[in-house]
Amino acid sequence: MATHREVDAVAEQIAALPAMDKKRLLELWGETFSTPPPEKLRKELMVPLLAYKMQECVYGGLSNSARRRLHSLVSTREPRAVKEDIAPPTHVAKLVRTWGGETHEVLITDTGFVYRGEAFKKLSPIAKRITGTPWSGPAFFGTRDKDRKNA
């Protein structure tokens, strides 16, 4: 069981993570994990991963039964069926939006939209995936006709 001192110390360390620059986070990653981070791992994703691992060191990780259950769920999962007889969508245009220091590209196709290899029927779920909050896709990507009036 973790002592109050250990709990307080890890809470302070975790609270300091968001203010650290990526160089310091990479140093901390090397001290915390036995493997290097993925090459293009963004700071915004490093912080929660480091926080989880730091808490795991103090409070402990998953129990053996939880690990077995997760392994069982993953090993019995059926792979998704691949539809090979459907022609890929035709690329019509591309939307580009920068958010959180990262550039996001969405292909407009004859069947909808493609973002990072995943097909979507509407822009709003893509905007939500990028921002983490509900957005109007057309408003987020600047495709809404602002001059249109209710008729």
C-alpha positions as CSV (number, residue, x, y, z in Angstrom):
1,M,0.0,0.0,0.0
2,A,1.3,3.5,-0.9
3,T,2.2,5.8,2.0
4,H,0.7,9.4,2.2
5,R,4.2,10.7,1.3
6,E,4.3,8.6,-1.9
7,V,0.8,9.6,-2.9
8,D,1.5,13.3,-2.4
9,A,4.8,13.0,-4.3
10,V,3.3,11.3,-7.3
11,A,0.3,13.8,-7.3
12,E,2.8,16.7,-7.4
13,Q,4.8,15.0,-10.2
14,I,1.7,14.4,-12.3
15,A,0.4,17.9,-11.8
16,A,3.7,19.2,-13.2
17,L,3.7,17.1,-16.4
18,P,1.5,19.4,-18.6
19,A,3.9,22.4,-18.0
20,M,7.0,20.4,-19.0
21,D,8.4,20.8,-22.5
22,K,8.6,17.8,-24.8
23,K,12.4,17.4,-24.2
24,R,11.9,17.0,-20.4
25,L,8.9,14.7,-21.0
26,L,11.2,12.5,-23.2
27,E,13.8,12.4,-20.4
28,L,11.1,11.4,-17.9
29,W,9.8,8.8,-20.4
30,G,13.3,7.2,-20.5
31,E,13.3,7.1,-16.7
32,T,9.8,5.6,-16.5
33,F,9.5,3.2,-19.3
34,S,11.8,0.4,-20.5
35,T,11.1,1.3,-24.2
36,P,11.4,4.5,-26.1
37,P,8.2,6.3,-27.0
38,P,6.7,6.0,-30.5
39,E,8.6,8.4,-32.9
40,K,5.8,10.8,-33.5
41,L,4.1,10.7,-30.1
42,R,2.8,14.2,-29.3
43,K,3.2,15.9,-25.9
44,E,-0.6,15.8,-25.4
45,L,-0.5,12.0,-25.5
46,M,2.7,11.6,-23.5
47,V,1.3,13.4,-20.4
48,P,-1.5,11.0,-19.7
49,L,0.6,7.9,-20.5
50,L,3.3,9.1,-18.1
51,A,0.8,10.0,-15.5
52,Y,-0.8,6.5,-15.7
53,K,2.6,4.8,-15.4
54,M,3.7,6.9,-12.5
55,Q,0.4,6.1,-10.7
56,E,0.9,2.4,-11.5
57,C,4.3,2.5,-9.8
58,V,2.8,3.8,-6.6
59,Y,-0.6,2.1,-6.5
60,G,0.2,-1.1,-8.6
61,G,-1.0,-2.2,-12.0
62,L,-3.7,-4.4,-13.2
63,S,-4.3,-7.6,-11.2
64,N,-3.4,-10.9,-12.8
65,S,-7.1,-11.8,-13.2
66,A,-7.8,-8.5,-15.0
67,R,-4.8,-9.1,-17.3
68,R,-6.0,-12.6,-18.1
69,R,-9.5,-11.3,-18.8
70,L,-8.2,-8.6,-21.1
71,H,-6.0,-11.2,-22.9
72,S,-9.0,-13.5,-23.2
73,L,-11.2,-10.7,-24.7
74,V,-8.5,-9.8,-27.2
75,S,-7.7,-13.3,-28.3
76,T,-11.3,-14.3,-28.9
77,R,-12.2,-11.1,-30.8
78,E,-13.2,-11.8,-34.4
79,P,-11.3,-9.8,-37.1
80,R,-13.4,-7.4,-39.0
81,A,-14.6,-8.6,-42.4
82,V,-12.9,-6.8,-45.3
83,K,-15.0,-6.0,-48.3
84,E,-12.7,-6.5,-51.3
85,D,-15.3,-6.3,-54.0
86,I,-16.1,-2.6,-53.4
87,A,-14.1,0.0,-55.4
88,P,-12.3,2.6,-53.3
89,P,-13.9,6.0,-53.2
90,T,-12.8,8.6,-55.7
91,H,-10.9,11.5,-54.1
92,V,-12.6,14.7,-55.0
93,A,-11.0,17.4,-52.8
94,K,-9.1,17.9,-49.5
95,L,-9.9,19.9,-46.4
96,V,-7.0,21.0,-44.3
97,R,-7.3,22.4,-40.7
98,T,-4.7,23.0,-38.0
99,W,-5.7,22.3,-34.5
100,G,-3.6,22.0,-31.4
101,G,-0.4,22.5,-33.4
102,E,-1.2,19.6,-35.7
103,T,-2.4,19.7,-39.3
104,H,-5.4,17.5,-40.0
105,E,-6.3,16.5,-43.6
106,V,-9.7,15.2,-44.6
107,L,-10.4,13.8,-48.1
108,I,-13.7,14.6,-49.6
109,T,-14.8,11.6,-51.7
110,D,-17.8,10.7,-53.8
111,T,-19.1,8.6,-50.8
112,G,-18.3,10.9,-47.9
113,F,-15.1,11.8,-46.1
114,V,-11.8,10.0,-45.2
115,Y,-9.8,11.0,-42.1
116,R,-6.6,9.0,-41.3
117,G,-7.8,6.1,-43.3
118,E,-11.2,5.9,-41.8
119,A,-14.4,6.6,-43.7
120,F,-17.1,9.0,-42.4
121,K,-20.5,10.0,-43.8
122,K,-20.4,13.5,-42.1
123,L,-17.7,16.0,-41.0
124,S,-19.0,16.5,-37.4
125,P,-17.6,13.1,-36.1
126,I,-14.2,14.0,-37.5
127,A,-14.3,17.4,-35.9
128,K,-15.2,15.8,-32.6
129,R,-12.4,13.3,-32.9
130,I,-9.9,16.1,-33.5
131,T,-11.0,18.4,-30.8
132,G,-12.4,16.0,-28.2
133,T,-15.6,18.1,-28.0
134,P,-18.8,18.3,-30.1
135,W,-18.4,20.6,-33.0
136,S,-20.3,21.3,-36.2
137,G,-18.1,19.7,-38.8
138,P,-18.9,22.4,-41.5
139,A,-18.2,25.2,-39.0
140,F,-15.0,23.5,-37.8
141,F,-13.6,23.1,-41.3
142,G,-15.1,26.4,-42.6
143,T,-17.3,24.9,-45.2
144,R,-20.7,26.3,-43.9
145,D,-22.4,28.8,-46.1
146,K,-22.6,31.8,-43.7
147,D,-24.6,33.9,-46.1
148,R,-27.4,31.4,-46.5
149,K,-30.6,32.5,-44.8
150,N,-33.5,30.3,-43.6
151,A,-36.0,30.2,-46.4
